[in-house]
Amino acid sequence: MRSERLTVFVIDDDPSVRDSIALMLGLEGYRTAVFGDAEAFLAAWTQDWAGCVVADVKLPGQSGVELQAALRRRGMGLPFVIITAHGDVATARAAFQSQAVDFLEKPFDSGQLCAAIETAFALEERRIQKDEGRRRDSEKLGRLTAREREVLAQAALGLHAKEIAAALGISPRTVEVHKTRIMEKLGVRNVAELVRFAIAATPPGDN
């Protein structure tokens, strides 16, 4: 079942074009939001937006491809479908280098656009699932005590109980007790899963 959060953000400076695209997509059951340029989109954008962007190449201010590249640099992962009335190889290449889902030349039919949007939405669903997984993991980590976090960090290095005990100045038996409690709180079934969780939860550069 498609997430209710998913929206198609249509960016085109021609009101008749963006309205016709929005109408077409509305008839296909998509939720849409329309913008006349990249700047209006960025001014309205919030962190919880999900879905995909359908943007014209030629826009006042930033082009659709420039907007796509700018969002990538900011770590914003909304998939893009680039549309244009005047396609060329260089522009298409720039779009795909910024990970555009598709590059459609006008006039295109609803089938082409919907197929591209469905591909984009599938990517978004996977991203949302990963984000939710990270959020759940973060909540689980929040249940750990400071000492348990230290033991978990050592486990991420692949150290055994005796090595963790030596590093933290506690007994191996205490390390095992902490491990058991950590596994219960994190919902992992064995040490291998604990190490995988620990590695995933450790910020880059900390291990």
C-alpha positions as CSV (number, residue, x, y, z in Angstrom):
1,M,0.0,0.0,0.0
2,R,1.4,3.4,-1.0
3,S,2.3,5.8,1.8
4,E,-0.2,8.6,2.2
5,R,2.8,11.0,2.5
6,L,3.8,10.6,-1.1
7,T,3.2,13.7,-3.2
8,V,4.2,14.7,-6.7
9,F,5.7,18.2,-6.6
10,V,5.2,19.8,-10.0
11,I,7.5,22.7,-10.9
12,D,6.9,24.5,-14.2
13,D,6.8,28.3,-14.9
14,D,3.9,27.8,-17.4
15,P,0.7,27.8,-15.5
16,S,-1.2,25.9,-18.2
17,V,1.4,23.2,-18.3
18,R,1.7,22.7,-14.5
19,D,-2.1,22.8,-14.1
20,S,-2.6,20.2,-16.9
21,I,0.0,17.9,-15.4
22,A,-1.6,18.3,-11.9
23,L,-5.0,17.5,-13.4
24,M,-3.6,14.5,-15.3
25,L,-2.0,13.2,-12.2
26,G,-5.0,13.9,-10.0
27,L,-7.2,11.8,-12.3
28,E,-4.7,9.0,-11.9
29,G,-5.0,9.2,-8.1
30,Y,-1.8,11.1,-7.2
31,R,-1.7,13.9,-4.7
32,T,0.1,17.0,-6.2
33,A,1.5,20.3,-5.2
34,V,2.5,22.9,-7.8
35,F,5.2,25.6,-8.0
36,G,6.1,28.2,-10.6
37,D,9.9,28.0,-9.9
38,A,12.6,26.4,-7.9
39,E,12.8,29.2,-5.4
40,A,9.1,28.9,-4.5
41,F,9.6,25.2,-4.0
42,L,12.6,25.7,-1.7
43,A,10.8,28.4,0.3
44,A,7.9,26.0,1.0
45,W,10.0,22.8,1.4
46,T,10.0,21.0,4.8
47,Q,12.0,18.0,6.1
48,D,8.9,15.7,6.2
49,W,8.0,16.0,2.5
50,A,8.1,12.8,0.6
51,G,7.3,11.7,-3.0
52,C,9.0,13.0,-6.1
53,V,9.6,16.2,-8.1
54,V,8.5,16.7,-11.7
55,A,10.4,19.7,-12.8
56,D,10.9,21.5,-16.1
57,V,14.5,22.1,-17.3
58,K,13.9,25.7,-18.1
59,L,12.7,27.7,-15.1
60,P,13.2,31.3,-14.0
61,G,16.2,31.3,-11.6
62,Q,17.5,27.8,-11.0
63,S,16.7,25.2,-13.7
64,G,15.1,21.9,-12.8
65,V,18.5,20.2,-13.2
66,E,20.3,22.8,-11.1
67,L,17.6,22.4,-8.4
68,Q,18.1,18.7,-8.4
69,A,21.8,19.0,-8.0
70,A,21.4,21.6,-5.3
71,L,19.1,19.3,-3.3
72,R,21.5,16.4,-3.6
73,R,24.3,18.5,-2.2
74,R,22.1,19.4,0.8
75,G,21.4,15.7,1.4
76,M,17.7,15.9,0.3
77,G,16.8,12.7,-1.5
78,L,13.6,13.4,-3.3
79,P,13.7,11.6,-6.7
80,F,13.4,13.8,-9.8
81,V,11.6,13.4,-13.1
82,I,12.9,16.0,-15.5
83,I,10.7,17.3,-18.3
84,T,11.6,19.5,-21.2
85,A,10.3,20.8,-24.5
86,H,13.9,21.0,-25.9
87,G,15.9,18.0,-24.8
88,D,19.6,17.6,-25.5
89,V,22.2,15.1,-24.6
90,A,24.2,17.3,-22.3
91,T,21.1,18.3,-20.2
92,A,19.9,14.7,-20.1
93,R,23.3,13.6,-19.0
94,A,23.5,16.2,-16.2
95,A,20.0,15.1,-15.0
96,F,21.0,11.5,-14.8
97,Q,24.3,12.3,-13.2
98,S,22.2,13.9,-10.4
99,Q,20.2,10.6,-10.2
100,A,17.1,11.7,-12.1
101,V,14.6,8.8,-12.4
102,D,13.7,9.8,-16.0
103,F,14.1,12.6,-18.6
104,L,10.9,13.1,-20.6
105,E,10.5,15.3,-23.6
106,K,7.2,17.1,-24.2
107,P,4.7,16.2,-25.3
108,F,4.6,13.0,-23.2
109,D,1.6,10.9,-22.3
110,S,0.2,10.1,-18.9
111,G,1.5,6.5,-19.2
112,Q,5.1,7.7,-19.5
113,L,4.9,10.1,-16.7
114,C,3.1,7.7,-14.3
115,A,5.6,5.0,-15.0
116,A,8.4,7.4,-14.1
117,I,6.5,8.5,-10.9
118,E,5.9,4.9,-9.9
119,T,9.6,4.3,-10.1
120,A,10.3,7.4,-8.1
121,F,7.7,6.4,-5.5
122,A,9.3,2.9,-5.1
123,L,12.6,4.6,-4.3
124,E,10.9,6.9,-1.8
125,E,9.1,4.0,-0.1
126,R,12.5,2.3,0.4
127,R,13.9,5.5,1.8
128,I,11.0,6.0,4.2
129,Q,11.3,2.4,5.4
130,K,15.1,2.9,6.1
131,D,14.4,6.2,7.9
132,E,11.8,4.5,10.0
133,G,14.2,1.7,10.8
134,R,16.9,4.2,11.8
135,R,14.3,6.0,14.0
136,R,13.3,2.8,15.7
137,D,16.9,1.9,16.3
138,S,17.6,5.3,17.7
139,E,14.7,4.9,20.1
140,K,16.1,1.5,21.2
141,L,19.6,3.1,21.7
142,G,18.0,5.7,23.9
143,R,17.0,3.0,26.4
144,L,20.6,2.1,27.0
145,T,22.6,3.3,30.0
146,A,25.9,5.1,29.6
147,R,27.8,2.0,30.5
148,E,25.8,-0.2,28.1
149,R,26.6,2.3,25.3
150,E,30.3,1.9,26.1
151,V,30.0,-1.9,25.9
152,L,28.1,-1.6,22.7
153,A,30.7,0.7,21.2
154,Q,33.4,-1.8,22.1
155,A,31.3,-4.7,20.6
156,A,31.2,-2.7,17.4
157,L,35.0,-3.1,17.3
158,G,34.6,-6.8,17.4
159,L,36.1,-7.2,20.8
160,H,35.4,-10.2,23.1
161,A,34.2,-9.9,26.7
162,K,37.7,-10.1,28.2
163,E,39.0,-7.4,25.8
164,I,36.0,-5.2,26.6
165,A,36.4,-5.7,30.3
166,A,40.1,-4.7,30.1
167,A,39.2,-1.6,28.0
168,L,36.5,-0.5,30.4
169,G,38.1,-1.6,33.7
170,I,35.3,-4.0,34.6
171,S,35.1,-7.8,35.0
172,P,34.3,-10.1,32.0
173,R,31.2,-11.3,33.9
174,T,29.9,-7.7,34.2
175,V,30.5,-7.3,30.4
176,E,28.3,-10.4,29.8
177,V,25.6,-9.1,32.1
178,H,25.6,-5.8,30.1
179,K,25.6,-7.6,26.8
180,T,22.5,-9.6,27.9
181,R,20.7,-6.4,28.9
182,I,21.7,-4.7,25.7
183,M,20.4,-7.5,23.6
184,E,17.1,-7.5,25.5
185,K,16.7,-3.7,25.0
186,L,17.7,-3.7,21.4
187,G,15.6,-6.8,20.5
188,V,18.6,-8.8,19.0
189,R,18.8,-12.5,19.3
190,N,22.6,-13.2,19.3
191,V,26.0,-11.6,19.5
192,A,26.3,-11.5,15.7
193,E,23.2,-9.4,15.5
194,L,24.4,-7.3,18.4
195,V,27.7,-6.5,16.5
196,R,25.8,-5.7,13.3
197,F,23.5,-3.3,15.3
198,A,26.5,-1.8,17.0
199,I,28.3,-1.1,13.8
200,A,25.2,0.4,12.2
201,A,24.6,2.6,15.2
202,T,28.2,3.8,15.4
203,P,28.7,7.2,13.6
204,P,31.4,7.1,10.8
205,G,34.8,7.9,12.2
206,D,33.9,6.7,15.7
207,N,34.9,3.1,15.1
